[in-house]
Amino acid sequence: MERLILDFIDQHKDDILNEWMDKMREEADERVFKLISNQVFTGTSREFIDLIASNLNGTKEEFTSRLSDFSEKVVRFGWPLHFVVEGIRVFSRNLFEAMKKEGYVTDENQLDVLYQFDNWLSPLQNEVVDVYSLTWERTVSMQKIALQELSAPLIPVLEGITVMPLVGTIDTERAKQIMENLLSGAVKHRSEVVLIDITGVPVVDTMVAHHIIQAANAVRLIGAKCMLVGIRPEIAQTIVNLGIDLNQFVTKNTLKKGIEAALELTNRKIIKMEGAN
């Protein structure tokens, strides 16, 4: 029976593929197709059909390897899990109807074919769900780590002077990342002065201020001076109303003024050249 199914797929592969793609375009969210061209969708769909068929005549190791590679690809394309699972269901239905129409499925063998389909596609679907889920979780985890690192970079701007621009909300997890980046970056770049720029932080409450103060104190413990810049009037008012003490830090309202102050702390200054506009 497996040979019968494989022979039919081999002989009608293009028709099966085209019918599958047409049906998936009808049923899927249009966002699935926005990031890839028709050519890429056709190639990936062909690979998906071959993957399903390969579970009938290959080893489990070979199938799992191919499935893992395929999952990584479609996760990058943004194919949601329900689209992939629906693809298996549509393939199964279309294949059975086509085999029935061509006389491969008869009244005498229909139950055997259905039984073979179930034995073939049910475990395959479970395997697809498991591998896809693991691939998705791994991808999201890696993206999260990358975003966390990018969301709190320590940037060297001049010798001995580094800046950490903060943008967005600061929660406990992100505060930990800020602390790690500050300390490792300050050592790596041999920072004498570190400027923490909070221009892009929308709200500074007690918790955010606590995290910033902790980070600044940690920088001081490794021998660098810490400066807080980007303190807008509304942020200054909030800090005063909350009773947060920032007297132990140099504060400036703009990054430009902060860099000028950092140059003075490192015995340097900006001099306008004679004749310069």
ZIKAFEN-V25074 format. One record per pair of residues at least 4 apart in sequence whose ideal C-beta (glycine too) atoms are under 6 Angstrom apart, sorted by sequence separation. I is the first residue (numbers start at 0). J is the second residue. If there is no record, write none. Layout:
i:I j:J
i:I j:J
This chain:
i:11 j:15
i:23 j:27
i:27 j:31
i:35 j:39
i:53 j:57
i:57 j:61
i:78 j:82
i:81 j:85
i:90 j:94
i:108 j:112
i:116 j:120
i:117 j:121
i:127 j:131
i:146 j:150
i:156 j:160
i:169 j:173
i:180 j:184
i:181 j:185
i:184 j:188
i:203 j:207
i:230 j:234
i:271 j:275
i:35 j:40
i:57 j:62
i:73 j:78
i:78 j:83
i:98 j:103
i:99 j:104
i:104 j:109
i:169 j:174
i:185 j:190
i:203 j:208
i:218 j:223
i:230 j:235
i:238 j:243
i:245 j:250
i:251 j:256
i:262 j:267
i:98 j:104
i:155 j:161
i:156 j:162
i:219 j:225
i:251 j:257
i:262 j:268
i:218 j:225
i:54 j:62
i:104 j:112
i:153 j:161
i:154 j:162
i:185 j:193
i:53 j:62
i:153 j:163
i:215 j:225
i:50 j:65
i:50 j:69
i:230 j:250
i:227 j:248
i:230 j:252
i:226 j:249
i:227 j:250
i:228 j:251
i:20 j:44
i:151 j:176
i:193 j:218
i:151 j:177
i:228 j:254
i:153 j:180
i:161 j:188
i:16 j:45
i:91 j:120
i:147 j:176
i:151 j:180
i:161 j:190
i:228 j:257
i:193 j:223
i:153 j:184
i:198 j:229
i:203 j:234
i:226 j:257
i:16 j:48
i:159 j:191
i:160 j:192
i:161 j:193
i:162 j:194
i:163 j:195
i:164 j:196
i:165 j:197
i:191 j:223
i:192 j:224
i:193 j:225
i:194 j:226
i:195 j:227
i:196 j:228
i:197 j:229
i:155 j:188
i:166 j:199
i:181 j:214
i:185 j:218
i:190 j:223
i:196 j:229
i:215 j:248
i:162 j:196
i:194 j:228
i:203 j:237
i:165 j:200
i:182 j:217
i:208 j:243
i:174 j:210
i:178 j:214
i:205 j:241
i:87 j:124
i:177 j:214
i:181 j:218
i:169 j:207
i:185 j:223
i:51 j:90
i:224 j:264
i:35 j:76
i:169 j:210
i:34 j:77
i:8 j:52
i:31 j:78
i:5 j:55
i:5 j:56
i:31 j:82
i:80 j:131
i:1 j:55
i:27 j:82
i:196 j:254
i:70 j:130
i:74 j:134
i:70 j:131
i:74 j:135
i:67 j:130
i:71 j:134
i:194 j:257
i:66 j:130
i:70 j:134
i:74 j:138
i:22 j:89
i:54 j:123
i:192 j:261
i:19 j:90
i:192 j:264
i:191 j:265
i:18 j:93
i:7 j:98
i:7 j:103
i:160 j:261
i:159 j:265
i:0 j:111
i:0 j:115
